[in-house]
Amino acid sequence: MTISITAKDQDTFSVTVTGSSTTTHTVTISDQIHSKLTGGKISKETLLEKSFEFLLQREPNTSILSQFRIEVISQYFPDYANQASTWK
C-alpha cells in the first residue's frame, strides 16, 4: 500500500491510497484537533499518514470513508486518540 498526501488548504488534505484498488479520501484536520491529538509534535501530514496506516491495519482502503474529519476515526476505533498521542 502506498499513501500519498496533498494539501488542499491549511486544514484539508487529499489522501490517495494505492493498493489492489486505488481510493482517494478528503480529510479535514483543524489546528485544535491536531494539537489535541499530537501536542503539535508532528505535522498534519505525518498525523494523516500514520492515521491511514492505523486504519489500513484494521480495514481495507475501500472501507475508509471518502470524506471525513480526522476526529471521526475515534468513533469507529476508540483506541485511536491514545495511539495518535504516541506518534513521533
NUMI-525580 format. One record per residue: x, y, z of N, C-alpha, C in turn. Coordinates in steps of 0.1 Angstrom, whole numbers, plus 2048, in hexadecimal, padded with zeros to 3 digits. Each point is the difference from the previous one (the first is absolute). Layout:
N
<rec n_east="X" n_north="Y" n_up="Z" ca_east="X" ca_north="Y" ca_up="Z" c_east="X" c_north="Y" c_up="Z"/>
...
This chain:
88
<rec n_east="808" n_north="7F4" n_up="800" ca_east="7F8" ca_north="80C" ca_up="800" c_east="809" c_north="80C" c_up="800"/>
<rec n_east="7FC" n_north="80A" n_up="7F8" ca_east="807" ca_north="80D" ca_up="7FF" c_east="7F6" c_north="80A" c_up="804"/>
<rec n_east="804" n_north="809" n_up="809" ca_east="7F8" ca_north="80B" ca_up="805" c_east="806" c_north="80D" c_up="7FB"/>
<rec n_east="7F9" n_north="808" n_up="7F8" ca_east="805" ca_north="80D" ca_up="7FC" c_east="7F6" c_north="80B" c_up="804"/>
<rec n_east="806" n_north="80B" n_up="805" ca_east="7F8" ca_north="80B" ca_up="806" c_east="803" c_north="80D" c_up="7F9"/>
<rec n_east="7F6" n_north="807" n_up="7FD" ca_east="801" ca_north="80D" ca_up="7F9" c_east="7F7" c_north="80A" c_up="808"/>
<rec n_east="806" n_north="80B" n_up="804" ca_east="7F9" ca_north="80A" ca_up="808" c_east="7F7" c_north="808" c_up="7F6"/>
<rec n_east="7F3" n_north="801" n_up="803" ca_east="7F7" ca_north="809" ca_up="7F8" c_east="800" c_north="80E" c_up="806"/>
<rec n_east="800" n_north="801" n_up="80D" ca_east="802" ca_north="80D" ca_up="807" c_east="805" c_north="7FC" c_up="80E"/>
<rec n_east="800" n_north="80A" n_up="809" ca_east="807" ca_north="7FE" ca_up="80D" c_east="7FA" c_north="7F4" c_up="808"/>
<rec n_east="7F3" n_north="7FE" n_up="7FE" ca_east="7F9" ca_north="7F5" ca_up="808" c_east="7FB" c_north="7F4" c_up="7F8"/>
<rec n_east="801" n_north="801" n_up="7F3" ca_east="7FA" ca_north="7F6" ca_up="7F8" c_east="80A" c_north="7F9" c_up="7F7"/>
<rec n_east="800" n_north="7F3" n_up="800" ca_east="80A" ca_north="7F8" ca_up="7F9" c_east="7F9" c_north="7F5" c_up="7F7"/>
<rec n_east="806" n_north="7FD" n_up="7F5" ca_east="7FC" ca_north="7F5" ca_up="7F7" c_east="80A" c_north="7F5" c_up="803"/>
<rec n_east="7FA" n_north="7F4" n_up="803" ca_east="809" ca_north="7F4" ca_up="803" c_east="7FC" c_north="7F6" c_up="7F5"/>
<rec n_east="80A" n_north="7FB" n_up="7F9" ca_east="7FE" ca_north="7F5" ca_up="7F6" c_east="807" c_north="7F4" c_up="806"/>
<rec n_east="7F9" n_north="7F5" n_up="800" ca_east="805" ca_north="7F3" ca_up="805" c_east="800" c_north="7F7" c_up="7F4"/>
<rec n_east="80C" n_north="7FC" n_up="7FC" ca_east="802" ca_north="7F7" ca_up="7F5" c_east="804" c_north="7F2" c_up="804"/>
<rec n_east="7F7" n_north="7F7" n_up="7FD" ca_east="803" ca_north="7F2" ca_up="803" c_east="7FA" c_north="7F7" c_up="7F5"/>
<rec n_east="7F9" n_north="7F6" n_up="803" ca_east="7F9" ca_north="7F8" ca_up="7F6" c_east="7F5" c_north="808" c_up="7FA"/>
<rec n_east="7FA" n_north="809" n_up="807" ca_east="7F8" ca_north="80B" ca_up="7FA" c_east="804" c_north="80D" c_up="806"/>
<rec n_east="7FE" n_north="80B" n_up="7F8" ca_east="805" ca_north="80D" ca_up="804" c_east="7F3" c_north="808" c_up="805"/>
<rec n_east="802" n_north="806" n_up="80B" ca_east="7F5" ca_north="809" ca_up="806" c_east="805" c_north="80D" c_up="803"/>
<rec n_east="7F7" n_north="80A" n_up="800" ca_east="804" ca_north="80E" ca_up="803" c_east="7F7" c_north="805" c_up="80B"/>
<rec n_east="806" n_north="806" n_up="80A" ca_east="7F8" ca_north="805" ca_up="80C" c_east="803" c_north="80E" c_up="802"/>
<rec n_east="7F6" n_north="808" n_up="804" ca_east="802" ca_north="80E" ca_up="804" c_east="7FE" c_north="801" c_up="80F"/>
<rec n_east="80B" n_north="804" n_up="807" ca_east="800" ca_north="800" ca_up="80F" c_east="803" c_north="80E" c_up="805"/>
<rec n_east="7F8" n_north="804" n_up="80A" ca_east="802" ca_north="80D" ca_up="806" c_east="806" c_north="7FF" c_up="80E"/>
<rec n_east="80A" n_north="808" n_up="803" ca_east="807" ca_north="800" ca_up="80D" c_east="800" c_north="80E" c_up="804"/>
<rec n_east="7F8" n_north="804" n_up="80A" ca_east="801" ca_north="80E" ca_up="806" c_east="80D" c_north="801" c_up="808"/>
<rec n_east="804" n_north="80C" n_up="802" ca_east="80C" ca_north="803" ca_up="809" c_east="7FD" c_north="7FB" c_up="80E"/>
<rec n_east="7F4" n_north="802" n_up="805" ca_east="7FC" ca_north="7FC" ca_up="80D" c_east="801" c_north="7F1" c_up="802"/>
<rec n_east="7FB" n_north="7F8" n_up="7F7" ca_east="800" ca_north="7F1" ca_up="800" c_east="80F" c_north="7FB" c_up="7FF"/>
<rec n_east="807" n_north="807" n_up="7F6" ca_east="80E" ca_north="7FC" ca_up="7FE" c_east="808" c_north="801" c_up="80D"/>
<rec n_east="7FE" n_north="80B" n_up="807" ca_east="807" ca_north="803" ca_up="80D" c_east="7FC" c_north="7F6" c_up="80A"/>
<rec n_east="7F2" n_north="7FD" n_up="801" ca_east="7FB" ca_north="7F7" ca_up="80A" c_east="806" c_north="7F2" c_up="7FE"/>
<rec n_east="800" n_north="7FB" n_up="7F3" ca_east="805" ca_north="7F3" ca_up="7FE" c_east="80F" c_north="7FE" c_up="801"/>
<rec n_east="807" n_north="80A" n_up="7FC" ca_east="80F" ca_north="7FE" ca_up="7FF" c_east="808" c_north="80A" c_up="809"/>
<rec n_east="7FA" n_north="809" n_up="806" ca_east="807" ca_north="80A" ca_up="808" c_east="809" c_north="808" c_up="7F7"/>
<rec n_east="7FE" n_north="800" n_up="7F3" ca_east="808" ca_north="808" ca_up="7F6" c_east="80D" c_north="7F9" c_up="7FE"/>
<rec n_east="802" n_north="7F4" n_up="804" ca_east="80D" ca_north="7F9" ca_up="7FF" c_east="803" c_north="7FC" c_up="7F1"/>
<rec n_east="7F5" n_north="7FD" n_up="7F9" ca_east="802" ca_north="7FC" ca_up="7F2" c_east="7F7" c_north="809" c_up="7F7"/>
<rec n_east="804" n_north="800" n_up="7F3" ca_east="7F8" ca_north="808" ca_up="7F7" c_east="7F3" c_north="7FA" c_up="7FD"/>
<rec n_east="7F7" n_north="808" n_up="7FA" ca_east="7F3" ca_north="7FA" ca_up="7FC" c_east="802" c_north="7F5" c_up="7F6"/>
<rec n_east="809" n_north="802" n_up="7F7" ca_east="803" ca_north="7F6" ca_up="7F6" c_east="804" c_north="7F2" c_up="806"/>
<rec n_east="809" n_north="801" n_up="80A" ca_east="805" ca_north="7F4" ca_up="807" c_east="7F4" c_north="7FA" c_up="808"/>
<rec n_east="7F8" n_north="808" n_up="806" ca_east="7F4" ca_north="7FB" ca_up="807" c_east="7F7" c_north="7F8" c_up="7F6"/>
<rec n_east="7FE" n_north="806" n_up="7F5" ca_east="7F8" ca_north="7FA" ca_up="7F6" c_east="806" c_north="7F3" c_up="7FB"/>
<rec n_east="80C" n_north="800" n_up="7FD" ca_east="807" ca_north="7F3" ca_up="7FB" c_east="7FF" c_north="7F5" c_up="80B"/>
<rec n_east="803" n_north="804" n_up="80C" ca_east="7FF" ca_north="7F6" ca_up="80B" c_east="7F2" c_north="7FC" c_up="803"/>
<rec n_east="7F6" n_north="809" n_up="7FE" ca_east="7F2" ca_north="7FD" ca_up="802" c_east="7FB" c_north="7F6" c_up="7F5"/>
<rec n_east="805" n_north="802" n_up="7F4" ca_east="7FC" ca_north="7F6" ca_up="7F5" c_east="807" c_north="7F3" c_up="802"/>
<rec n_east="80C" n_north="800" n_up="805" ca_east="807" ca_north="7F3" ca_up="803" c_east="7F8" c_north="7F9" c_up="80B"/>
<rec n_east="7FB" n_north="807" n_up="80A" ca_east="7F8" ca_north="7FB" ca_up="80B" c_east="7F3" c_north="7FA" c_up="7FA"/>
<rec n_east="7F9" n_north="807" n_up="7F8" ca_east="7F4" ca_north="7FC" ca_up="7FA" c_east="802" c_north="7F3" c_up="7F7"/>
<rec n_east="80B" n_north="800" n_up="7F8" ca_east="802" ca_north="7F5" ca_up="7F7" c_east="804" c_north="7F3" c_up="807"/>
<rec n_east="804" n_north="801" n_up="80D" ca_east="803" ca_north="7F4" ca_up="807" c_east="7F3" c_north="7FA" c_up="805"/>
<rec n_east="7F5" n_north="808" n_up="7FF" ca_east="7F3" ca_north="7FB" ca_up="806" c_east="7F5" c_north="7FE" c_up="7F5"/>
<rec n_east="802" n_north="806" n_up="7F4" ca_east="7F6" ca_north="7FF" ca_up="7F6" c_east="806" c_north="803" c_up="7F2"/>
<rec n_east="7FA" n_north="7FA" n_up="7F5" ca_east="806" ca_north="803" ca_up="7F3" c_east="7FD" c_north="80F" c_up="7FC"/>
<rec n_east="808" n_north="805" n_up="7F7" ca_east="7FF" ca_north="80E" ca_up="7FC" c_east="7F2" c_north="803" c_up="7FA"/>
<rec n_east="7FA" n_north="7F6" n_up="7FA" ca_east="7F3" ca_north="802" ca_up="7FA" c_east="7F5" c_north="802" c_up="80B"/>
<rec n_east="803" n_north="7FD" n_up="80D" ca_east="7F6" ca_north="802" ca_up="80B" c_east="802" c_north="80D" c_up="807"/>
<rec n_east="80B" n_north="807" n_up="7FD" ca_east="802" ca_north="80D" ca_up="806" c_east="7F8" c_north="80B" c_up="7FA"/>
<rec n_east="7F9" n_north="808" n_up="808" ca_east="7F7" ca_north="80B" ca_up="7FB" c_east="807" c_north="808" c_up="7F6"/>
<rec n_east="7F9" n_north="805" n_up="7F6" ca_east="806" ca_north="808" ca_up="7F5" c_east="803" c_north="80E" c_up="805"/>
<rec n_east="7F8" n_north="805" n_up="80A" ca_east="801" ca_north="80D" ca_up="805" c_east="7FD" c_north="800" c_up="80F"/>
<rec n_east="809" n_north="805" n_up="808" ca_east="7FE" ca_north="800" ca_up="80E" c_east="809" c_north="80A" c_up="807"/>
<rec n_east="7FC" n_north="803" n_up="80D" ca_east="809" ca_north="808" ca_up="809" c_east="808" c_north="7F6" c_up="808"/>
<rec n_east="80C" n_north="803" n_up="802" ca_east="80A" ca_north="7F6" ca_up="806" c_east="7FA" c_north="7FA" c_up="80D"/>
<rec n_east="7F9" n_north="809" n_up="808" ca_east="7FC" ca_north="7FB" ca_up="80D" c_east="7F5" c_north="7F5" c_up="7FF"/>
<rec n_east="7FA" n_north="7FF" n_up="7F5" ca_east="7F6" ca_north="7F5" ca_up="7FE" c_east="805" c_north="7F2" c_up="802"/>
<rec n_east="80D" n_north="7FF" n_up="7FD" ca_east="807" ca_north="7F2" ca_up="802" c_east="7FD" c_north="7FB" c_up="80E"/>
<rec n_east="800" n_north="808" n_up="80A" ca_east="7FE" ca_north="7FC" ca_up="80E" c_east="7F2" c_north="7FA" c_up="802"/>
<rec n_east="7F6" n_north="804" n_up="7F8" ca_east="7F3" ca_north="7FA" ca_up="801" c_east="800" c_north="7F1" c_up="7FC"/>
<rec n_east="808" n_north="7FD" n_up="7F6" ca_east="801" ca_north="7F2" ca_up="7FB" c_east="80A" c_north="7F8" c_up="808"/>
<rec n_east="80B" n_north="807" n_up="804" ca_east="80B" ca_north="7F9" ca_up="807" c_east="804" c_north="808" c_up="80C"/>
<rec n_east="7FA" n_north="7FC" n_up="80C" ca_east="802" ca_north="808" ca_up="80C" c_east="80E" c_north="802" c_up="804"/>
<rec n_east="809" n_north="7F6" n_up="7FC" ca_east="80E" ca_north="801" ca_up="804" c_east="808" c_north="80A" c_up="7F8"/>
<rec n_east="7FA" n_north="806" n_up="7F5" ca_east="807" ca_north="809" ca_up="7F7" c_east="807" c_north="80C" c_up="807"/>
<rec n_east="7F9" n_north="807" n_up="808" ca_east="806" ca_north="80C" ca_up="806" c_east="80C" c_north="7FC" c_up="809"/>
<rec n_east="7FF" n_north="7F5" n_up="807" ca_east="80C" ca_north="7FC" ca_up="808" c_east="80C" c_north="7FD" c_up="7F8"/>
<rec n_east="7FD" n_north="7F9" n_up="7F5" ca_east="80B" ca_north="7FC" ca_up="7F6" c_east="806" c_north="80D" c_up="7FB"/>
<rec n_east="7F7" n_north="809" n_up="7FB" ca_east="805" ca_north="80D" ca_up="7FA" c_east="809" c_north="808" c_up="809"/>
<rec n_east="7FD" n_north="800" n_up="80D" ca_east="808" ca_north="807" ca_up="809" c_east="80E" c_north="7FB" c_up="802"/>
<rec n_east="803" n_north="7F4" n_up="7FC" ca_east="80D" ca_north="7FA" ca_up="801" c_east="809" c_north="801" c_up="7F3"/>
<rec n_east="7FA" n_north="805" n_up="7F5" ca_east="807" ca_north="801" ca_up="7F4" c_east="80A" c_north="80B" c_up="800"/>
<rec n_east="80C" n_north="7FE" n_up="7FA" ca_east="80A" ca_north="80A" ca_up="7FF" c_east="805" c_north="801" c_up="7F2"/>
